[in-house]
C-alpha cells in the first residue's frame, strides 16, 4: 500500500482505498431435501481517484497489486466527467451501532433445524414442498483516503428463510414465505407457524366482485409497494429530474399518517453502520414526516451535484463505485390493532403477495399487479382466499388519501412495517 499511496500523492488531487473482506456459509434445502452447503470468501480493494476533477476507479482482489490498481484508476480518470467531490476527514463523535457478534454458527445444527422445520410442515400438509435457505458469515471494511480518514469496521450476519409451495384442490398453486435476519443466530420456529397459518387460511375460496374496495396490505406487501416511492427519493433520480418529487422537499404530498424513517444506527441489524461507505457520519433521519418530504438520500457524488449535504447513505462493494442506498427503513405504526382495523372496514381484501409490481411506472406511480396470495375478509376475520384478481391505481395518490396503520409491525428485509389499509382501491376480477 505504501508504493500505491506514494504514486497517488504524486498523480492525483485526492485518492481513496476501500478494502473489504467477507466470508459466508450458505446452506439450502430445495423441495424438502438437502441441496447444498458451501463456503464463500471474498476480499479485495477498490481505488477511487480524482485527476483534473475527473474520477477514476479500479479494483483488484489481489492486495499485492495495489500499485497496478492505482495506476489503472489514474489512467481511466480521463474518460469520466468532471465531478466536484470532496472527501471527508475522520468524523468526530461517531455513534457505533452493534453490528458484530462473536457467536459462531454450527452448520450441523442449522441443517438439523432446517430438517425439523420441513418435517413439521409436512406433518401439517403432506403435499407441501418446502425450501429453507440459511446464510451466515462475517466481514470487515476499511476506508483510507488522502484527507486523513482511516476507519475500520466489522459486521456479522445471519438470515433464514422458509418458503412452502402447494397445489390446491382447484389446481391453483400457492407459495408462502417468511424470513428473519440479524447479526447473530435467530430462532425461526415462528416462521413455519406463520406459513402454516397462511396455508390453512387458503383452504377455502371466497368470491369478490370488481370495483372499489378497502384493501389491507401485510408488511410483506406494503414494503414492496412503498419501494416504488423510495426509488424516487434518492439523489440520482432528483439530479436527473426524473423523480416526480424533484424540487418538492418540504412540501406536504402524502397523508398525515405517513412517516418514513431511515435509521442506520439500529443495534443488531446487518443494515446498520456508524459511517457510510465514503466516510460520512450516519444519522437517523425522517425521509417523510407526517406526509411532508423532509429529505432524500445521497452519496458524495449526488450531494455535490445537487448542492446539498450528504445524507450518509453511500453503499458499495470493493468492486463498485458508491451509490445512495437506504439502511433500516421504518414505517411509523398507528394506534389501532389489525383486528380493529378489519372490524372498522367491515369488508375488503387482505393482500400478502403480488406479481408484476416490478413493471409499474415508478415515475408516475401508476401500478397494476396480480394478487398471488390474497384473501377476502369481513369484520369477523378472513373469509377465504381469492384468485384471478388484480389491483391497480396510482400509489402517490393513494398515499395522499385516508391511510390506517396498525400498531403491530413486522420486520421484512431492511423494512420494519405495520399493516396498512387503503380505504378504496380498484379491484378487477
C-alpha positions as CSV (number, residue, x, y, z in Angstrom):
1,X,0.0,0.0,0.0
2,X,2.9,2.3,0.6
3,X,4.0,2.3,-3.0
4,X,0.4,2.9,-4.2
5,X,-0.1,5.8,-1.8
6,X,3.2,7.4,-2.9
7,X,2.2,7.1,-6.5
8,X,-1.3,8.6,-5.8
9,X,0.0,11.5,-3.8
10,X,2.1,12.5,-6.8
11,X,-0.5,12.0,-9.5
12,X,-4.0,12.8,-8.1
13,X,-5.9,15.6,-6.3
14,X,-7.2,13.0,-3.9
15,X,-7.5,9.3,-3.6
16,X,-9.4,6.7,-1.6
17,X,-8.9,3.0,-0.8
18,X,-11.9,0.8,0.1
19,X,-10.8,-2.6,1.4
20,X,-13.4,-5.3,2.0
21,X,-13.3,-8.9,3.3
22,X,-16.2,-11.3,3.8
23,X,-16.9,-15.0,4.4
24,X,-20.3,-16.7,4.3
25,X,-21.7,-20.2,4.7
26,X,-24.9,-20.6,2.7
27,X,-27.0,-23.8,3.3
28,X,-30.0,-24.6,1.2
29,X,-32.8,-27.2,1.1
30,X,-35.0,-27.5,-2.0
31,X,-38.2,-29.4,-2.3
32,X,-37.9,-30.9,1.2
33,X,-34.4,-32.2,0.6
34,X,-30.9,-31.0,1.4
35,X,-29.5,-29.3,-1.6
36,X,-26.2,-27.6,-0.9
37,X,-23.7,-26.2,1.6
38,X,-20.7,-24.1,0.7
39,X,-18.2,-21.7,2.0
40,X,-17.7,-18.4,0.1
41,X,-14.8,-16.0,0.6
42,X,-14.3,-12.6,-0.9
43,X,-11.7,-9.9,-0.5
44,X,-10.3,-7.0,-2.5
45,X,-9.7,-3.3,-2.7
46,X,-11.3,-0.6,-4.8
47,X,-9.3,2.6,-5.5
48,X,-11.1,5.8,-6.5
49,X,-9.1,8.9,-7.5
50,X,-9.6,12.4,-8.8
51,X,-7.4,13.7,-11.6
52,X,-8.2,17.1,-13.0
53,X,-11.6,16.8,-11.3
54,X,-12.3,13.6,-13.2
55,X,-13.0,10.4,-11.3
56,X,-11.1,7.2,-12.0
57,X,-11.8,3.8,-10.4
58,X,-10.3,0.4,-10.5
59,X,-10.3,-2.7,-8.2
60,X,-8.5,-5.9,-7.6
61,X,-8.9,-8.9,-5.3
62,X,-5.1,-9.2,-5.1
63,X,-3.7,-6.8,-2.4
64,X,-0.2,-7.3,-3.8
65,X,-1.2,-5.4,-6.9
66,X,-2.4,-2.1,-5.3
67,X,0.2,-0.1,-7.3
68,X,-1.0,-1.5,-10.6
69,X,-4.6,-0.9,-9.5
70,X,-3.8,2.7,-8.6
71,X,-2.2,3.3,-11.9
72,X,-5.2,1.8,-13.7
73,X,-7.6,4.1,-11.8
74,X,-5.5,7.2,-12.7
75,X,-5.4,6.2,-16.4
76,X,-9.2,5.7,-16.5
77,X,-10.0,9.1,-15.0
78,X,-9.7,10.9,-18.3
79,X,-12.7,9.1,-19.6
80,X,-15.1,10.3,-16.9
81,X,-17.0,13.6,-16.4
82,X,-15.7,16.3,-14.1
83,X,-17.2,15.8,-10.6
84,X,-16.7,18.2,-7.7
85,X,-16.4,15.6,-4.9
86,X,-14.8,16.5,-1.6
87,X,-13.7,13.6,0.5
88,X,-14.4,13.7,4.3
89,X,-11.9,13.8,7.1
90,X,-12.2,11.4,10.0
91,X,-15.7,12.2,11.5
92,X,-16.0,13.2,15.2
93,X,-18.4,11.7,17.7
94,X,-19.3,8.6,15.7
95,X,-22.1,6.5,17.1
96,X,-21.2,2.9,16.6
97,X,-24.3,0.6,16.4
98,X,-23.8,-3.0,17.3
99,X,-23.2,-4.8,14.0
100,X,-20.9,-7.7,15.0
101,X,-21.3,-10.8,17.1
102,X,-18.6,-13.2,18.1
103,X,-21.0,-16.1,18.2
104,X,-20.1,-19.0,15.9
105,X,-22.8,-20.7,13.9
106,X,-22.8,-24.5,13.8
107,X,-23.6,-25.7,10.3
108,X,-24.6,-29.1,11.6
109,X,-27.1,-27.6,14.0
110,X,-28.5,-25.4,11.2
111,X,-29.0,-28.5,9.0
112,X,-30.9,-30.3,11.8
113,X,-33.1,-27.3,12.5
114,X,-34.0,-27.0,8.8
115,X,-34.9,-30.7,8.6
116,X,-37.1,-30.3,11.7
117,X,-38.8,-27.3,10.1
118,X,-39.5,-29.2,6.9
119,X,-40.8,-32.2,8.9
120,X,-43.1,-30.0,10.9
121,X,-44.7,-28.5,7.8
122,X,-45.0,-32.0,6.2
123,X,-47.0,-33.1,9.3
124,X,-49.5,-30.4,8.6
125,X,-49.6,-30.6,4.8
126,X,-48.2,-33.8,3.3
127,X,-48.2,-32.3,-0.2
128,X,-46.1,-29.3,0.8
129,X,-42.7,-28.7,-0.9
130,X,-40.5,-26.6,1.3
131,X,-37.3,-24.6,0.6
132,X,-35.1,-23.5,3.5
133,X,-32.2,-21.1,3.0
134,X,-29.8,-20.2,5.7
135,X,-26.8,-17.9,5.4
136,X,-24.3,-16.7,8.0
137,X,-21.0,-15.0,7.9
138,X,-18.7,-12.2,8.9
139,X,-16.9,-9.4,7.2
140,X,-15.0,-6.2,7.5
141,X,-14.4,-2.9,5.6
142,X,-11.5,-0.4,5.8
143,X,-11.6,3.1,4.3
144,X,-8.4,5.1,3.8
145,X,-8.3,8.4,2.0
146,X,-6.0,11.3,1.3
147,X,-7.8,13.6,3.8
148,X,-6.6,11.5,6.7
149,X,-9.6,9.2,7.1
150,X,-8.6,5.8,8.3
151,X,-11.6,3.8,9.5
152,X,-12.3,0.1,10.0
153,X,-15.5,-1.7,11.0
154,X,-16.7,-5.3,11.0
155,X,-20.0,-7.0,10.8
156,X,-21.7,-10.4,11.1
157,X,-24.9,-11.6,9.7
158,X,-27.5,-14.4,9.9
159,X,-30.5,-14.9,7.8
160,X,-33.1,-17.7,7.4
161,X,-36.0,-18.0,5.0
162,X,-38.6,-20.7,4.7
163,X,-40.9,-21.0,1.7
164,X,-43.6,-23.6,1.1
165,X,-45.5,-24.4,-2.1
166,X,-48.6,-26.5,-2.5
167,X,-51.1,-27.3,-5.3
168,X,-54.6,-26.9,-4.0
169,X,-57.7,-28.9,-4.9
170,X,-58.7,-26.4,-7.6
171,X,-55.3,-26.9,-9.2
172,X,-54.1,-23.5,-8.3
173,X,-50.5,-23.1,-6.9
174,X,-49.9,-21.3,-3.6
175,X,-46.5,-20.3,-2.3
176,X,-45.9,-18.8,1.2
177,X,-42.6,-17.5,2.6
178,X,-41.2,-15.9,5.7
179,X,-37.7,-14.8,6.7
180,X,-35.7,-13.4,9.6
181,X,-32.3,-11.7,9.7
182,X,-29.9,-10.4,12.3
183,X,-26.2,-10.1,13.2
184,X,-26.4,-13.4,15.1
185,X,-28.2,-16.7,15.3
186,X,-32.0,-16.3,15.3
187,X,-34.7,-18.8,16.3
188,X,-37.0,-19.1,13.3
189,X,-39.6,-21.5,14.8
190,X,-42.3,-18.8,14.4
191,X,-41.7,-18.7,10.6
192,X,-43.3,-22.1,9.9
193,X,-46.2,-21.2,12.3
194,X,-47.0,-18.2,10.1
195,X,-46.6,-20.2,6.9
196,X,-49.0,-22.9,8.2
197,X,-51.4,-20.2,9.2
198,X,-51.5,-18.8,5.7
199,X,-51.9,-22.2,4.1
200,X,-54.8,-23.0,6.4
201,X,-56.4,-19.7,5.5
202,X,-56.1,-20.7,1.8
203,X,-58.0,-23.9,2.2
204,X,-61.3,-22.1,1.4
205,X,-62.0,-19.9,-1.6
206,X,-64.0,-16.8,-1.5
207,X,-65.6,-14.7,-4.2
208,X,-65.3,-11.0,-4.7
209,X,-66.6,-8.5,-7.3
210,X,-64.8,-5.9,-9.3
211,X,-65.0,-2.4,-8.0
212,X,-63.5,-0.1,-5.4
213,X,-62.8,-1.9,-2.1
214,X,-60.9,-1.4,1.1
215,X,-57.5,-3.1,0.9
216,X,-55.2,-4.2,3.8
217,X,-51.6,-4.9,2.9
218,X,-49.4,-7.0,5.1
219,X,-45.9,-5.8,5.9
220,X,-44.6,-8.1,3.2
221,X,-46.8,-6.5,0.6
222,X,-46.6,-2.9,1.8
223,X,-42.7,-3.0,1.8
224,X,-42.8,-3.9,-1.9
225,X,-45.3,-1.2,-2.6
226,X,-43.5,1.5,-0.7
227,X,-40.3,0.7,-2.5
228,X,-41.8,2.4,-5.6
229,X,-41.9,5.6,-3.6
230,X,-38.5,5.2,-2.1
231,X,-36.8,4.8,-5.5
232,X,-37.9,8.4,-6.2
233,X,-36.4,9.8,-3.1
234,X,-32.8,9.1,-4.0
235,X,-30.2,11.6,-5.2
236,X,-29.8,10.1,-8.6
237,X,-33.5,10.4,-9.5
238,X,-33.6,14.0,-8.3
239,X,-30.4,15.1,-10.1
240,X,-31.7,13.6,-13.4
241,X,-35.1,15.2,-12.7
242,X,-36.9,12.0,-13.4
243,X,-38.5,12.0,-9.9
244,X,-42.0,13.4,-9.5
245,X,-40.7,14.9,-6.2
246,X,-37.8,16.9,-7.7
247,X,-37.9,20.4,-6.1
248,X,-40.6,19.4,-3.7
249,X,-38.6,18.8,-0.5
250,X,-40.6,20.5,2.3
251,X,-43.9,20.0,0.6
252,X,-46.8,18.0,2.1
253,X,-47.7,15.4,-0.5
254,X,-49.0,12.5,1.5
255,X,-51.3,11.5,4.3
256,X,-50.7,12.9,7.8
257,X,-50.3,9.3,9.0
258,X,-47.3,8.5,6.7
259,X,-43.9,8.9,8.4
260,X,-40.9,7.0,7.0
261,X,-37.5,7.0,8.7
262,X,-34.1,5.8,7.6
263,X,-32.1,4.7,10.6
264,X,-28.6,3.3,10.1
265,X,-27.9,3.4,13.9
266,X,-30.1,0.5,15.0
267,X,-28.3,-2.2,17.0
268,X,-28.2,-5.8,15.8
269,X,-29.0,-5.0,12.2
270,X,-26.9,-6.1,9.2
271,X,-28.1,-2.9,7.5
272,X,-26.6,-0.5,10.2
273,X,-23.3,1.4,10.2
274,X,-21.5,4.2,12.1
275,X,-20.2,5.9,9.0
276,X,-21.2,5.1,5.4
277,X,-19.0,3.6,2.7
278,X,-17.5,7.0,1.9
279,X,-16.7,8.1,5.4
280,X,-19.8,10.3,6.1
281,X,-21.2,10.1,9.6
282,X,-24.5,8.2,9.6
283,X,-27.6,9.6,11.3
284,X,-31.2,8.8,12.0
285,X,-33.4,10.8,9.6
286,X,-37.0,11.3,8.6
287,X,-37.5,10.9,4.9
288,X,-41.2,11.7,5.2
289,X,-42.7,13.1,8.3
290,X,-46.5,13.4,8.7
291,X,-46.8,13.4,4.9
292,X,-44.1,16.0,4.3
293,X,-41.0,15.1,2.3
294,X,-38.1,16.1,4.6
295,X,-35.0,14.7,2.9
296,X,-33.7,12.5,0.1
297,X,-30.8,10.0,0.4
298,X,-27.5,10.9,-1.3
299,X,-23.9,9.9,-1.6
300,X,-21.0,12.3,-2.2
301,X,-21.5,12.5,-5.9
302,X,-25.1,13.4,-5.9
303,X,-25.0,15.6,-2.9
304,X,-22.3,17.6,-4.7
305,X,-24.3,17.7,-8.0
306,X,-27.4,18.8,-6.1
307,X,-25.6,21.3,-3.8
308,X,-26.8,19.7,-0.6
309,X,-25.2,18.0,2.4
310,X,-24.6,14.2,2.0
311,X,-27.1,12.1,4.0
312,X,-24.6,9.4,4.9
313,X,-26.3,6.7,2.8
314,X,-23.4,5.7,0.5
315,X,-23.1,2.0,-0.2
316,X,-20.7,-0.1,-2.3
317,X,-18.5,-3.2,-2.5
318,X,-14.8,-3.1,-3.2
319,X,-15.6,-3.8,-6.9
320,X,-18.1,-0.9,-7.4
321,X,-18.4,2.8,-7.2
322,X,-20.6,4.2,-4.3
323,X,-24.3,4.8,-4.8
324,X,-27.1,6.0,-2.5
325,X,-28.8,3.2,-0.6
326,X,-31.4,3.1,2.3
327,X,-30.4,1.4,5.5
328,X,-33.1,0.4,8.0
329,X,-36.4,1.7,6.7
330,X,-39.1,2.2,9.5
331,X,-42.7,3.0,8.7
332,X,-44.3,4.6,11.7
333,X,-47.1,2.4,13.2
334,X,-50.6,3.6,14.0
335,X,-52.8,3.3,17.1
336,X,-55.2,0.5,16.2
337,X,-54.7,-3.2,16.1
338,X,-55.1,-5.2,12.9
339,X,-58.3,-6.8,14.1
340,X,-59.8,-3.3,15.0
341,X,-58.9,-2.1,11.5
342,X,-60.7,-5.1,9.9
343,X,-63.8,-4.6,12.1
344,X,-64.0,-0.9,11.2
345,X,-63.6,-1.7,7.5
346,X,-66.4,-4.3,7.7
347,X,-65.3,-5.9,4.5
348,X,-62.5,-5.8,1.9
349,X,-59.4,-7.8,0.8
350,X,-56.2,-8.7,2.6
351,X,-53.1,-8.8,0.4
352,X,-49.8,-10.6,1.2
353,X,-48.1,-11.3,-2.1
354,X,-48.3,-9.7,-5.6
355,X,-46.9,-10.5,-9.0
356,X,-45.9,-7.9,-11.6
357,X,-45.4,-4.9,-9.3
358,X,-41.9,-4.5,-10.6
359,X,-43.3,-3.5,-14.0
360,X,-45.0,-0.5,-12.5
361,X,-44.3,3.1,-13.7
362,X,-42.2,4.2,-10.8
363,X,-42.0,7.8,-12.1
364,X,-45.8,8.4,-12.3
365,X,-46.7,6.0,-9.5
366,X,-49.1,4.0,-11.7
367,X,-49.2,0.3,-10.9
368,X,-51.2,-2.8,-11.6
369,X,-50.4,-6.2,-10.2
370,X,-51.9,-9.7,-9.9
371,X,-52.6,-11.0,-6.4
372,X,-50.8,-14.3,-5.9
373,X,-51.8,-14.5,-2.2
374,X,-54.8,-12.5,-1.1
375,X,-58.0,-13.1,0.9
376,X,-61.4,-11.7,1.4
377,X,-62.3,-10.5,4.9
378,X,-65.2,-9.1,6.9
379,X,-65.5,-7.7,10.4
380,X,-65.1,-11.2,11.9
381,X,-61.9,-12.0,10.1
382,X,-60.6,-13.9,6.9
383,X,-63.3,-15.5,4.8
384,X,-61.2,-17.3,2.3
385,X,-58.6,-17.0,-0.5
386,X,-59.4,-15.0,-3.6
387,X,-57.7,-15.7,-7.0
388,X,-57.5,-14.3,-10.5
389,X,-57.7,-10.8,-9.2
390,X,-55.8,-7.6,-10.0
391,X,-55.2,-4.4,-8.1
392,X,-54.4,-1.1,-9.9
393,X,-54.1,2.6,-9.1
394,X,-51.7,5.4,-8.5
395,X,-49.5,4.9,-5.5
396,X,-48.7,8.5,-4.9
397,X,-52.4,9.5,-5.0
398,X,-53.3,6.6,-2.7
399,X,-50.7,7.6,-0.2
400,X,-52.3,11.1,0.0
401,X,-55.7,9.7,1.0
402,X,-57.0,8.0,4.1
403,X,-54.5,5.6,5.5
404,X,-54.7,3.5,8.6
405,X,-51.6,1.8,10.1
406,X,-51.7,-1.0,12.6
407,X,-49.9,-0.8,15.9
408,X,-48.4,-4.2,15.1
409,X,-45.2,-4.2,13.0
410,X,-43.1,-6.8,11.3
411,X,-39.5,-6.9,10.0
412,X,-39.2,-7.8,6.3
413,X,-35.8,-7.4,4.8
414,X,-34.5,-3.9,5.8
415,X,-38.1,-2.7,6.4
416,X,-40.0,-2.5,9.6
417,X,-43.6,-2.1,8.6
418,X,-47.1,-2.2,10.1
419,X,-50.2,-3.4,8.3
420,X,-51.8,-0.6,6.3
421,X,-55.3,-0.1,5.0
422,X,-56.2,1.9,2.0
423,X,-59.9,2.9,2.2
424,X,-60.5,2.4,-1.5
425,X,-58.6,0.7,-4.4
426,X,-59.6,-0.6,-7.8
427,X,-60.1,-4.4,-7.9
428,X,-60.5,-6.3,-11.1
429,X,-61.8,-9.9,-11.1
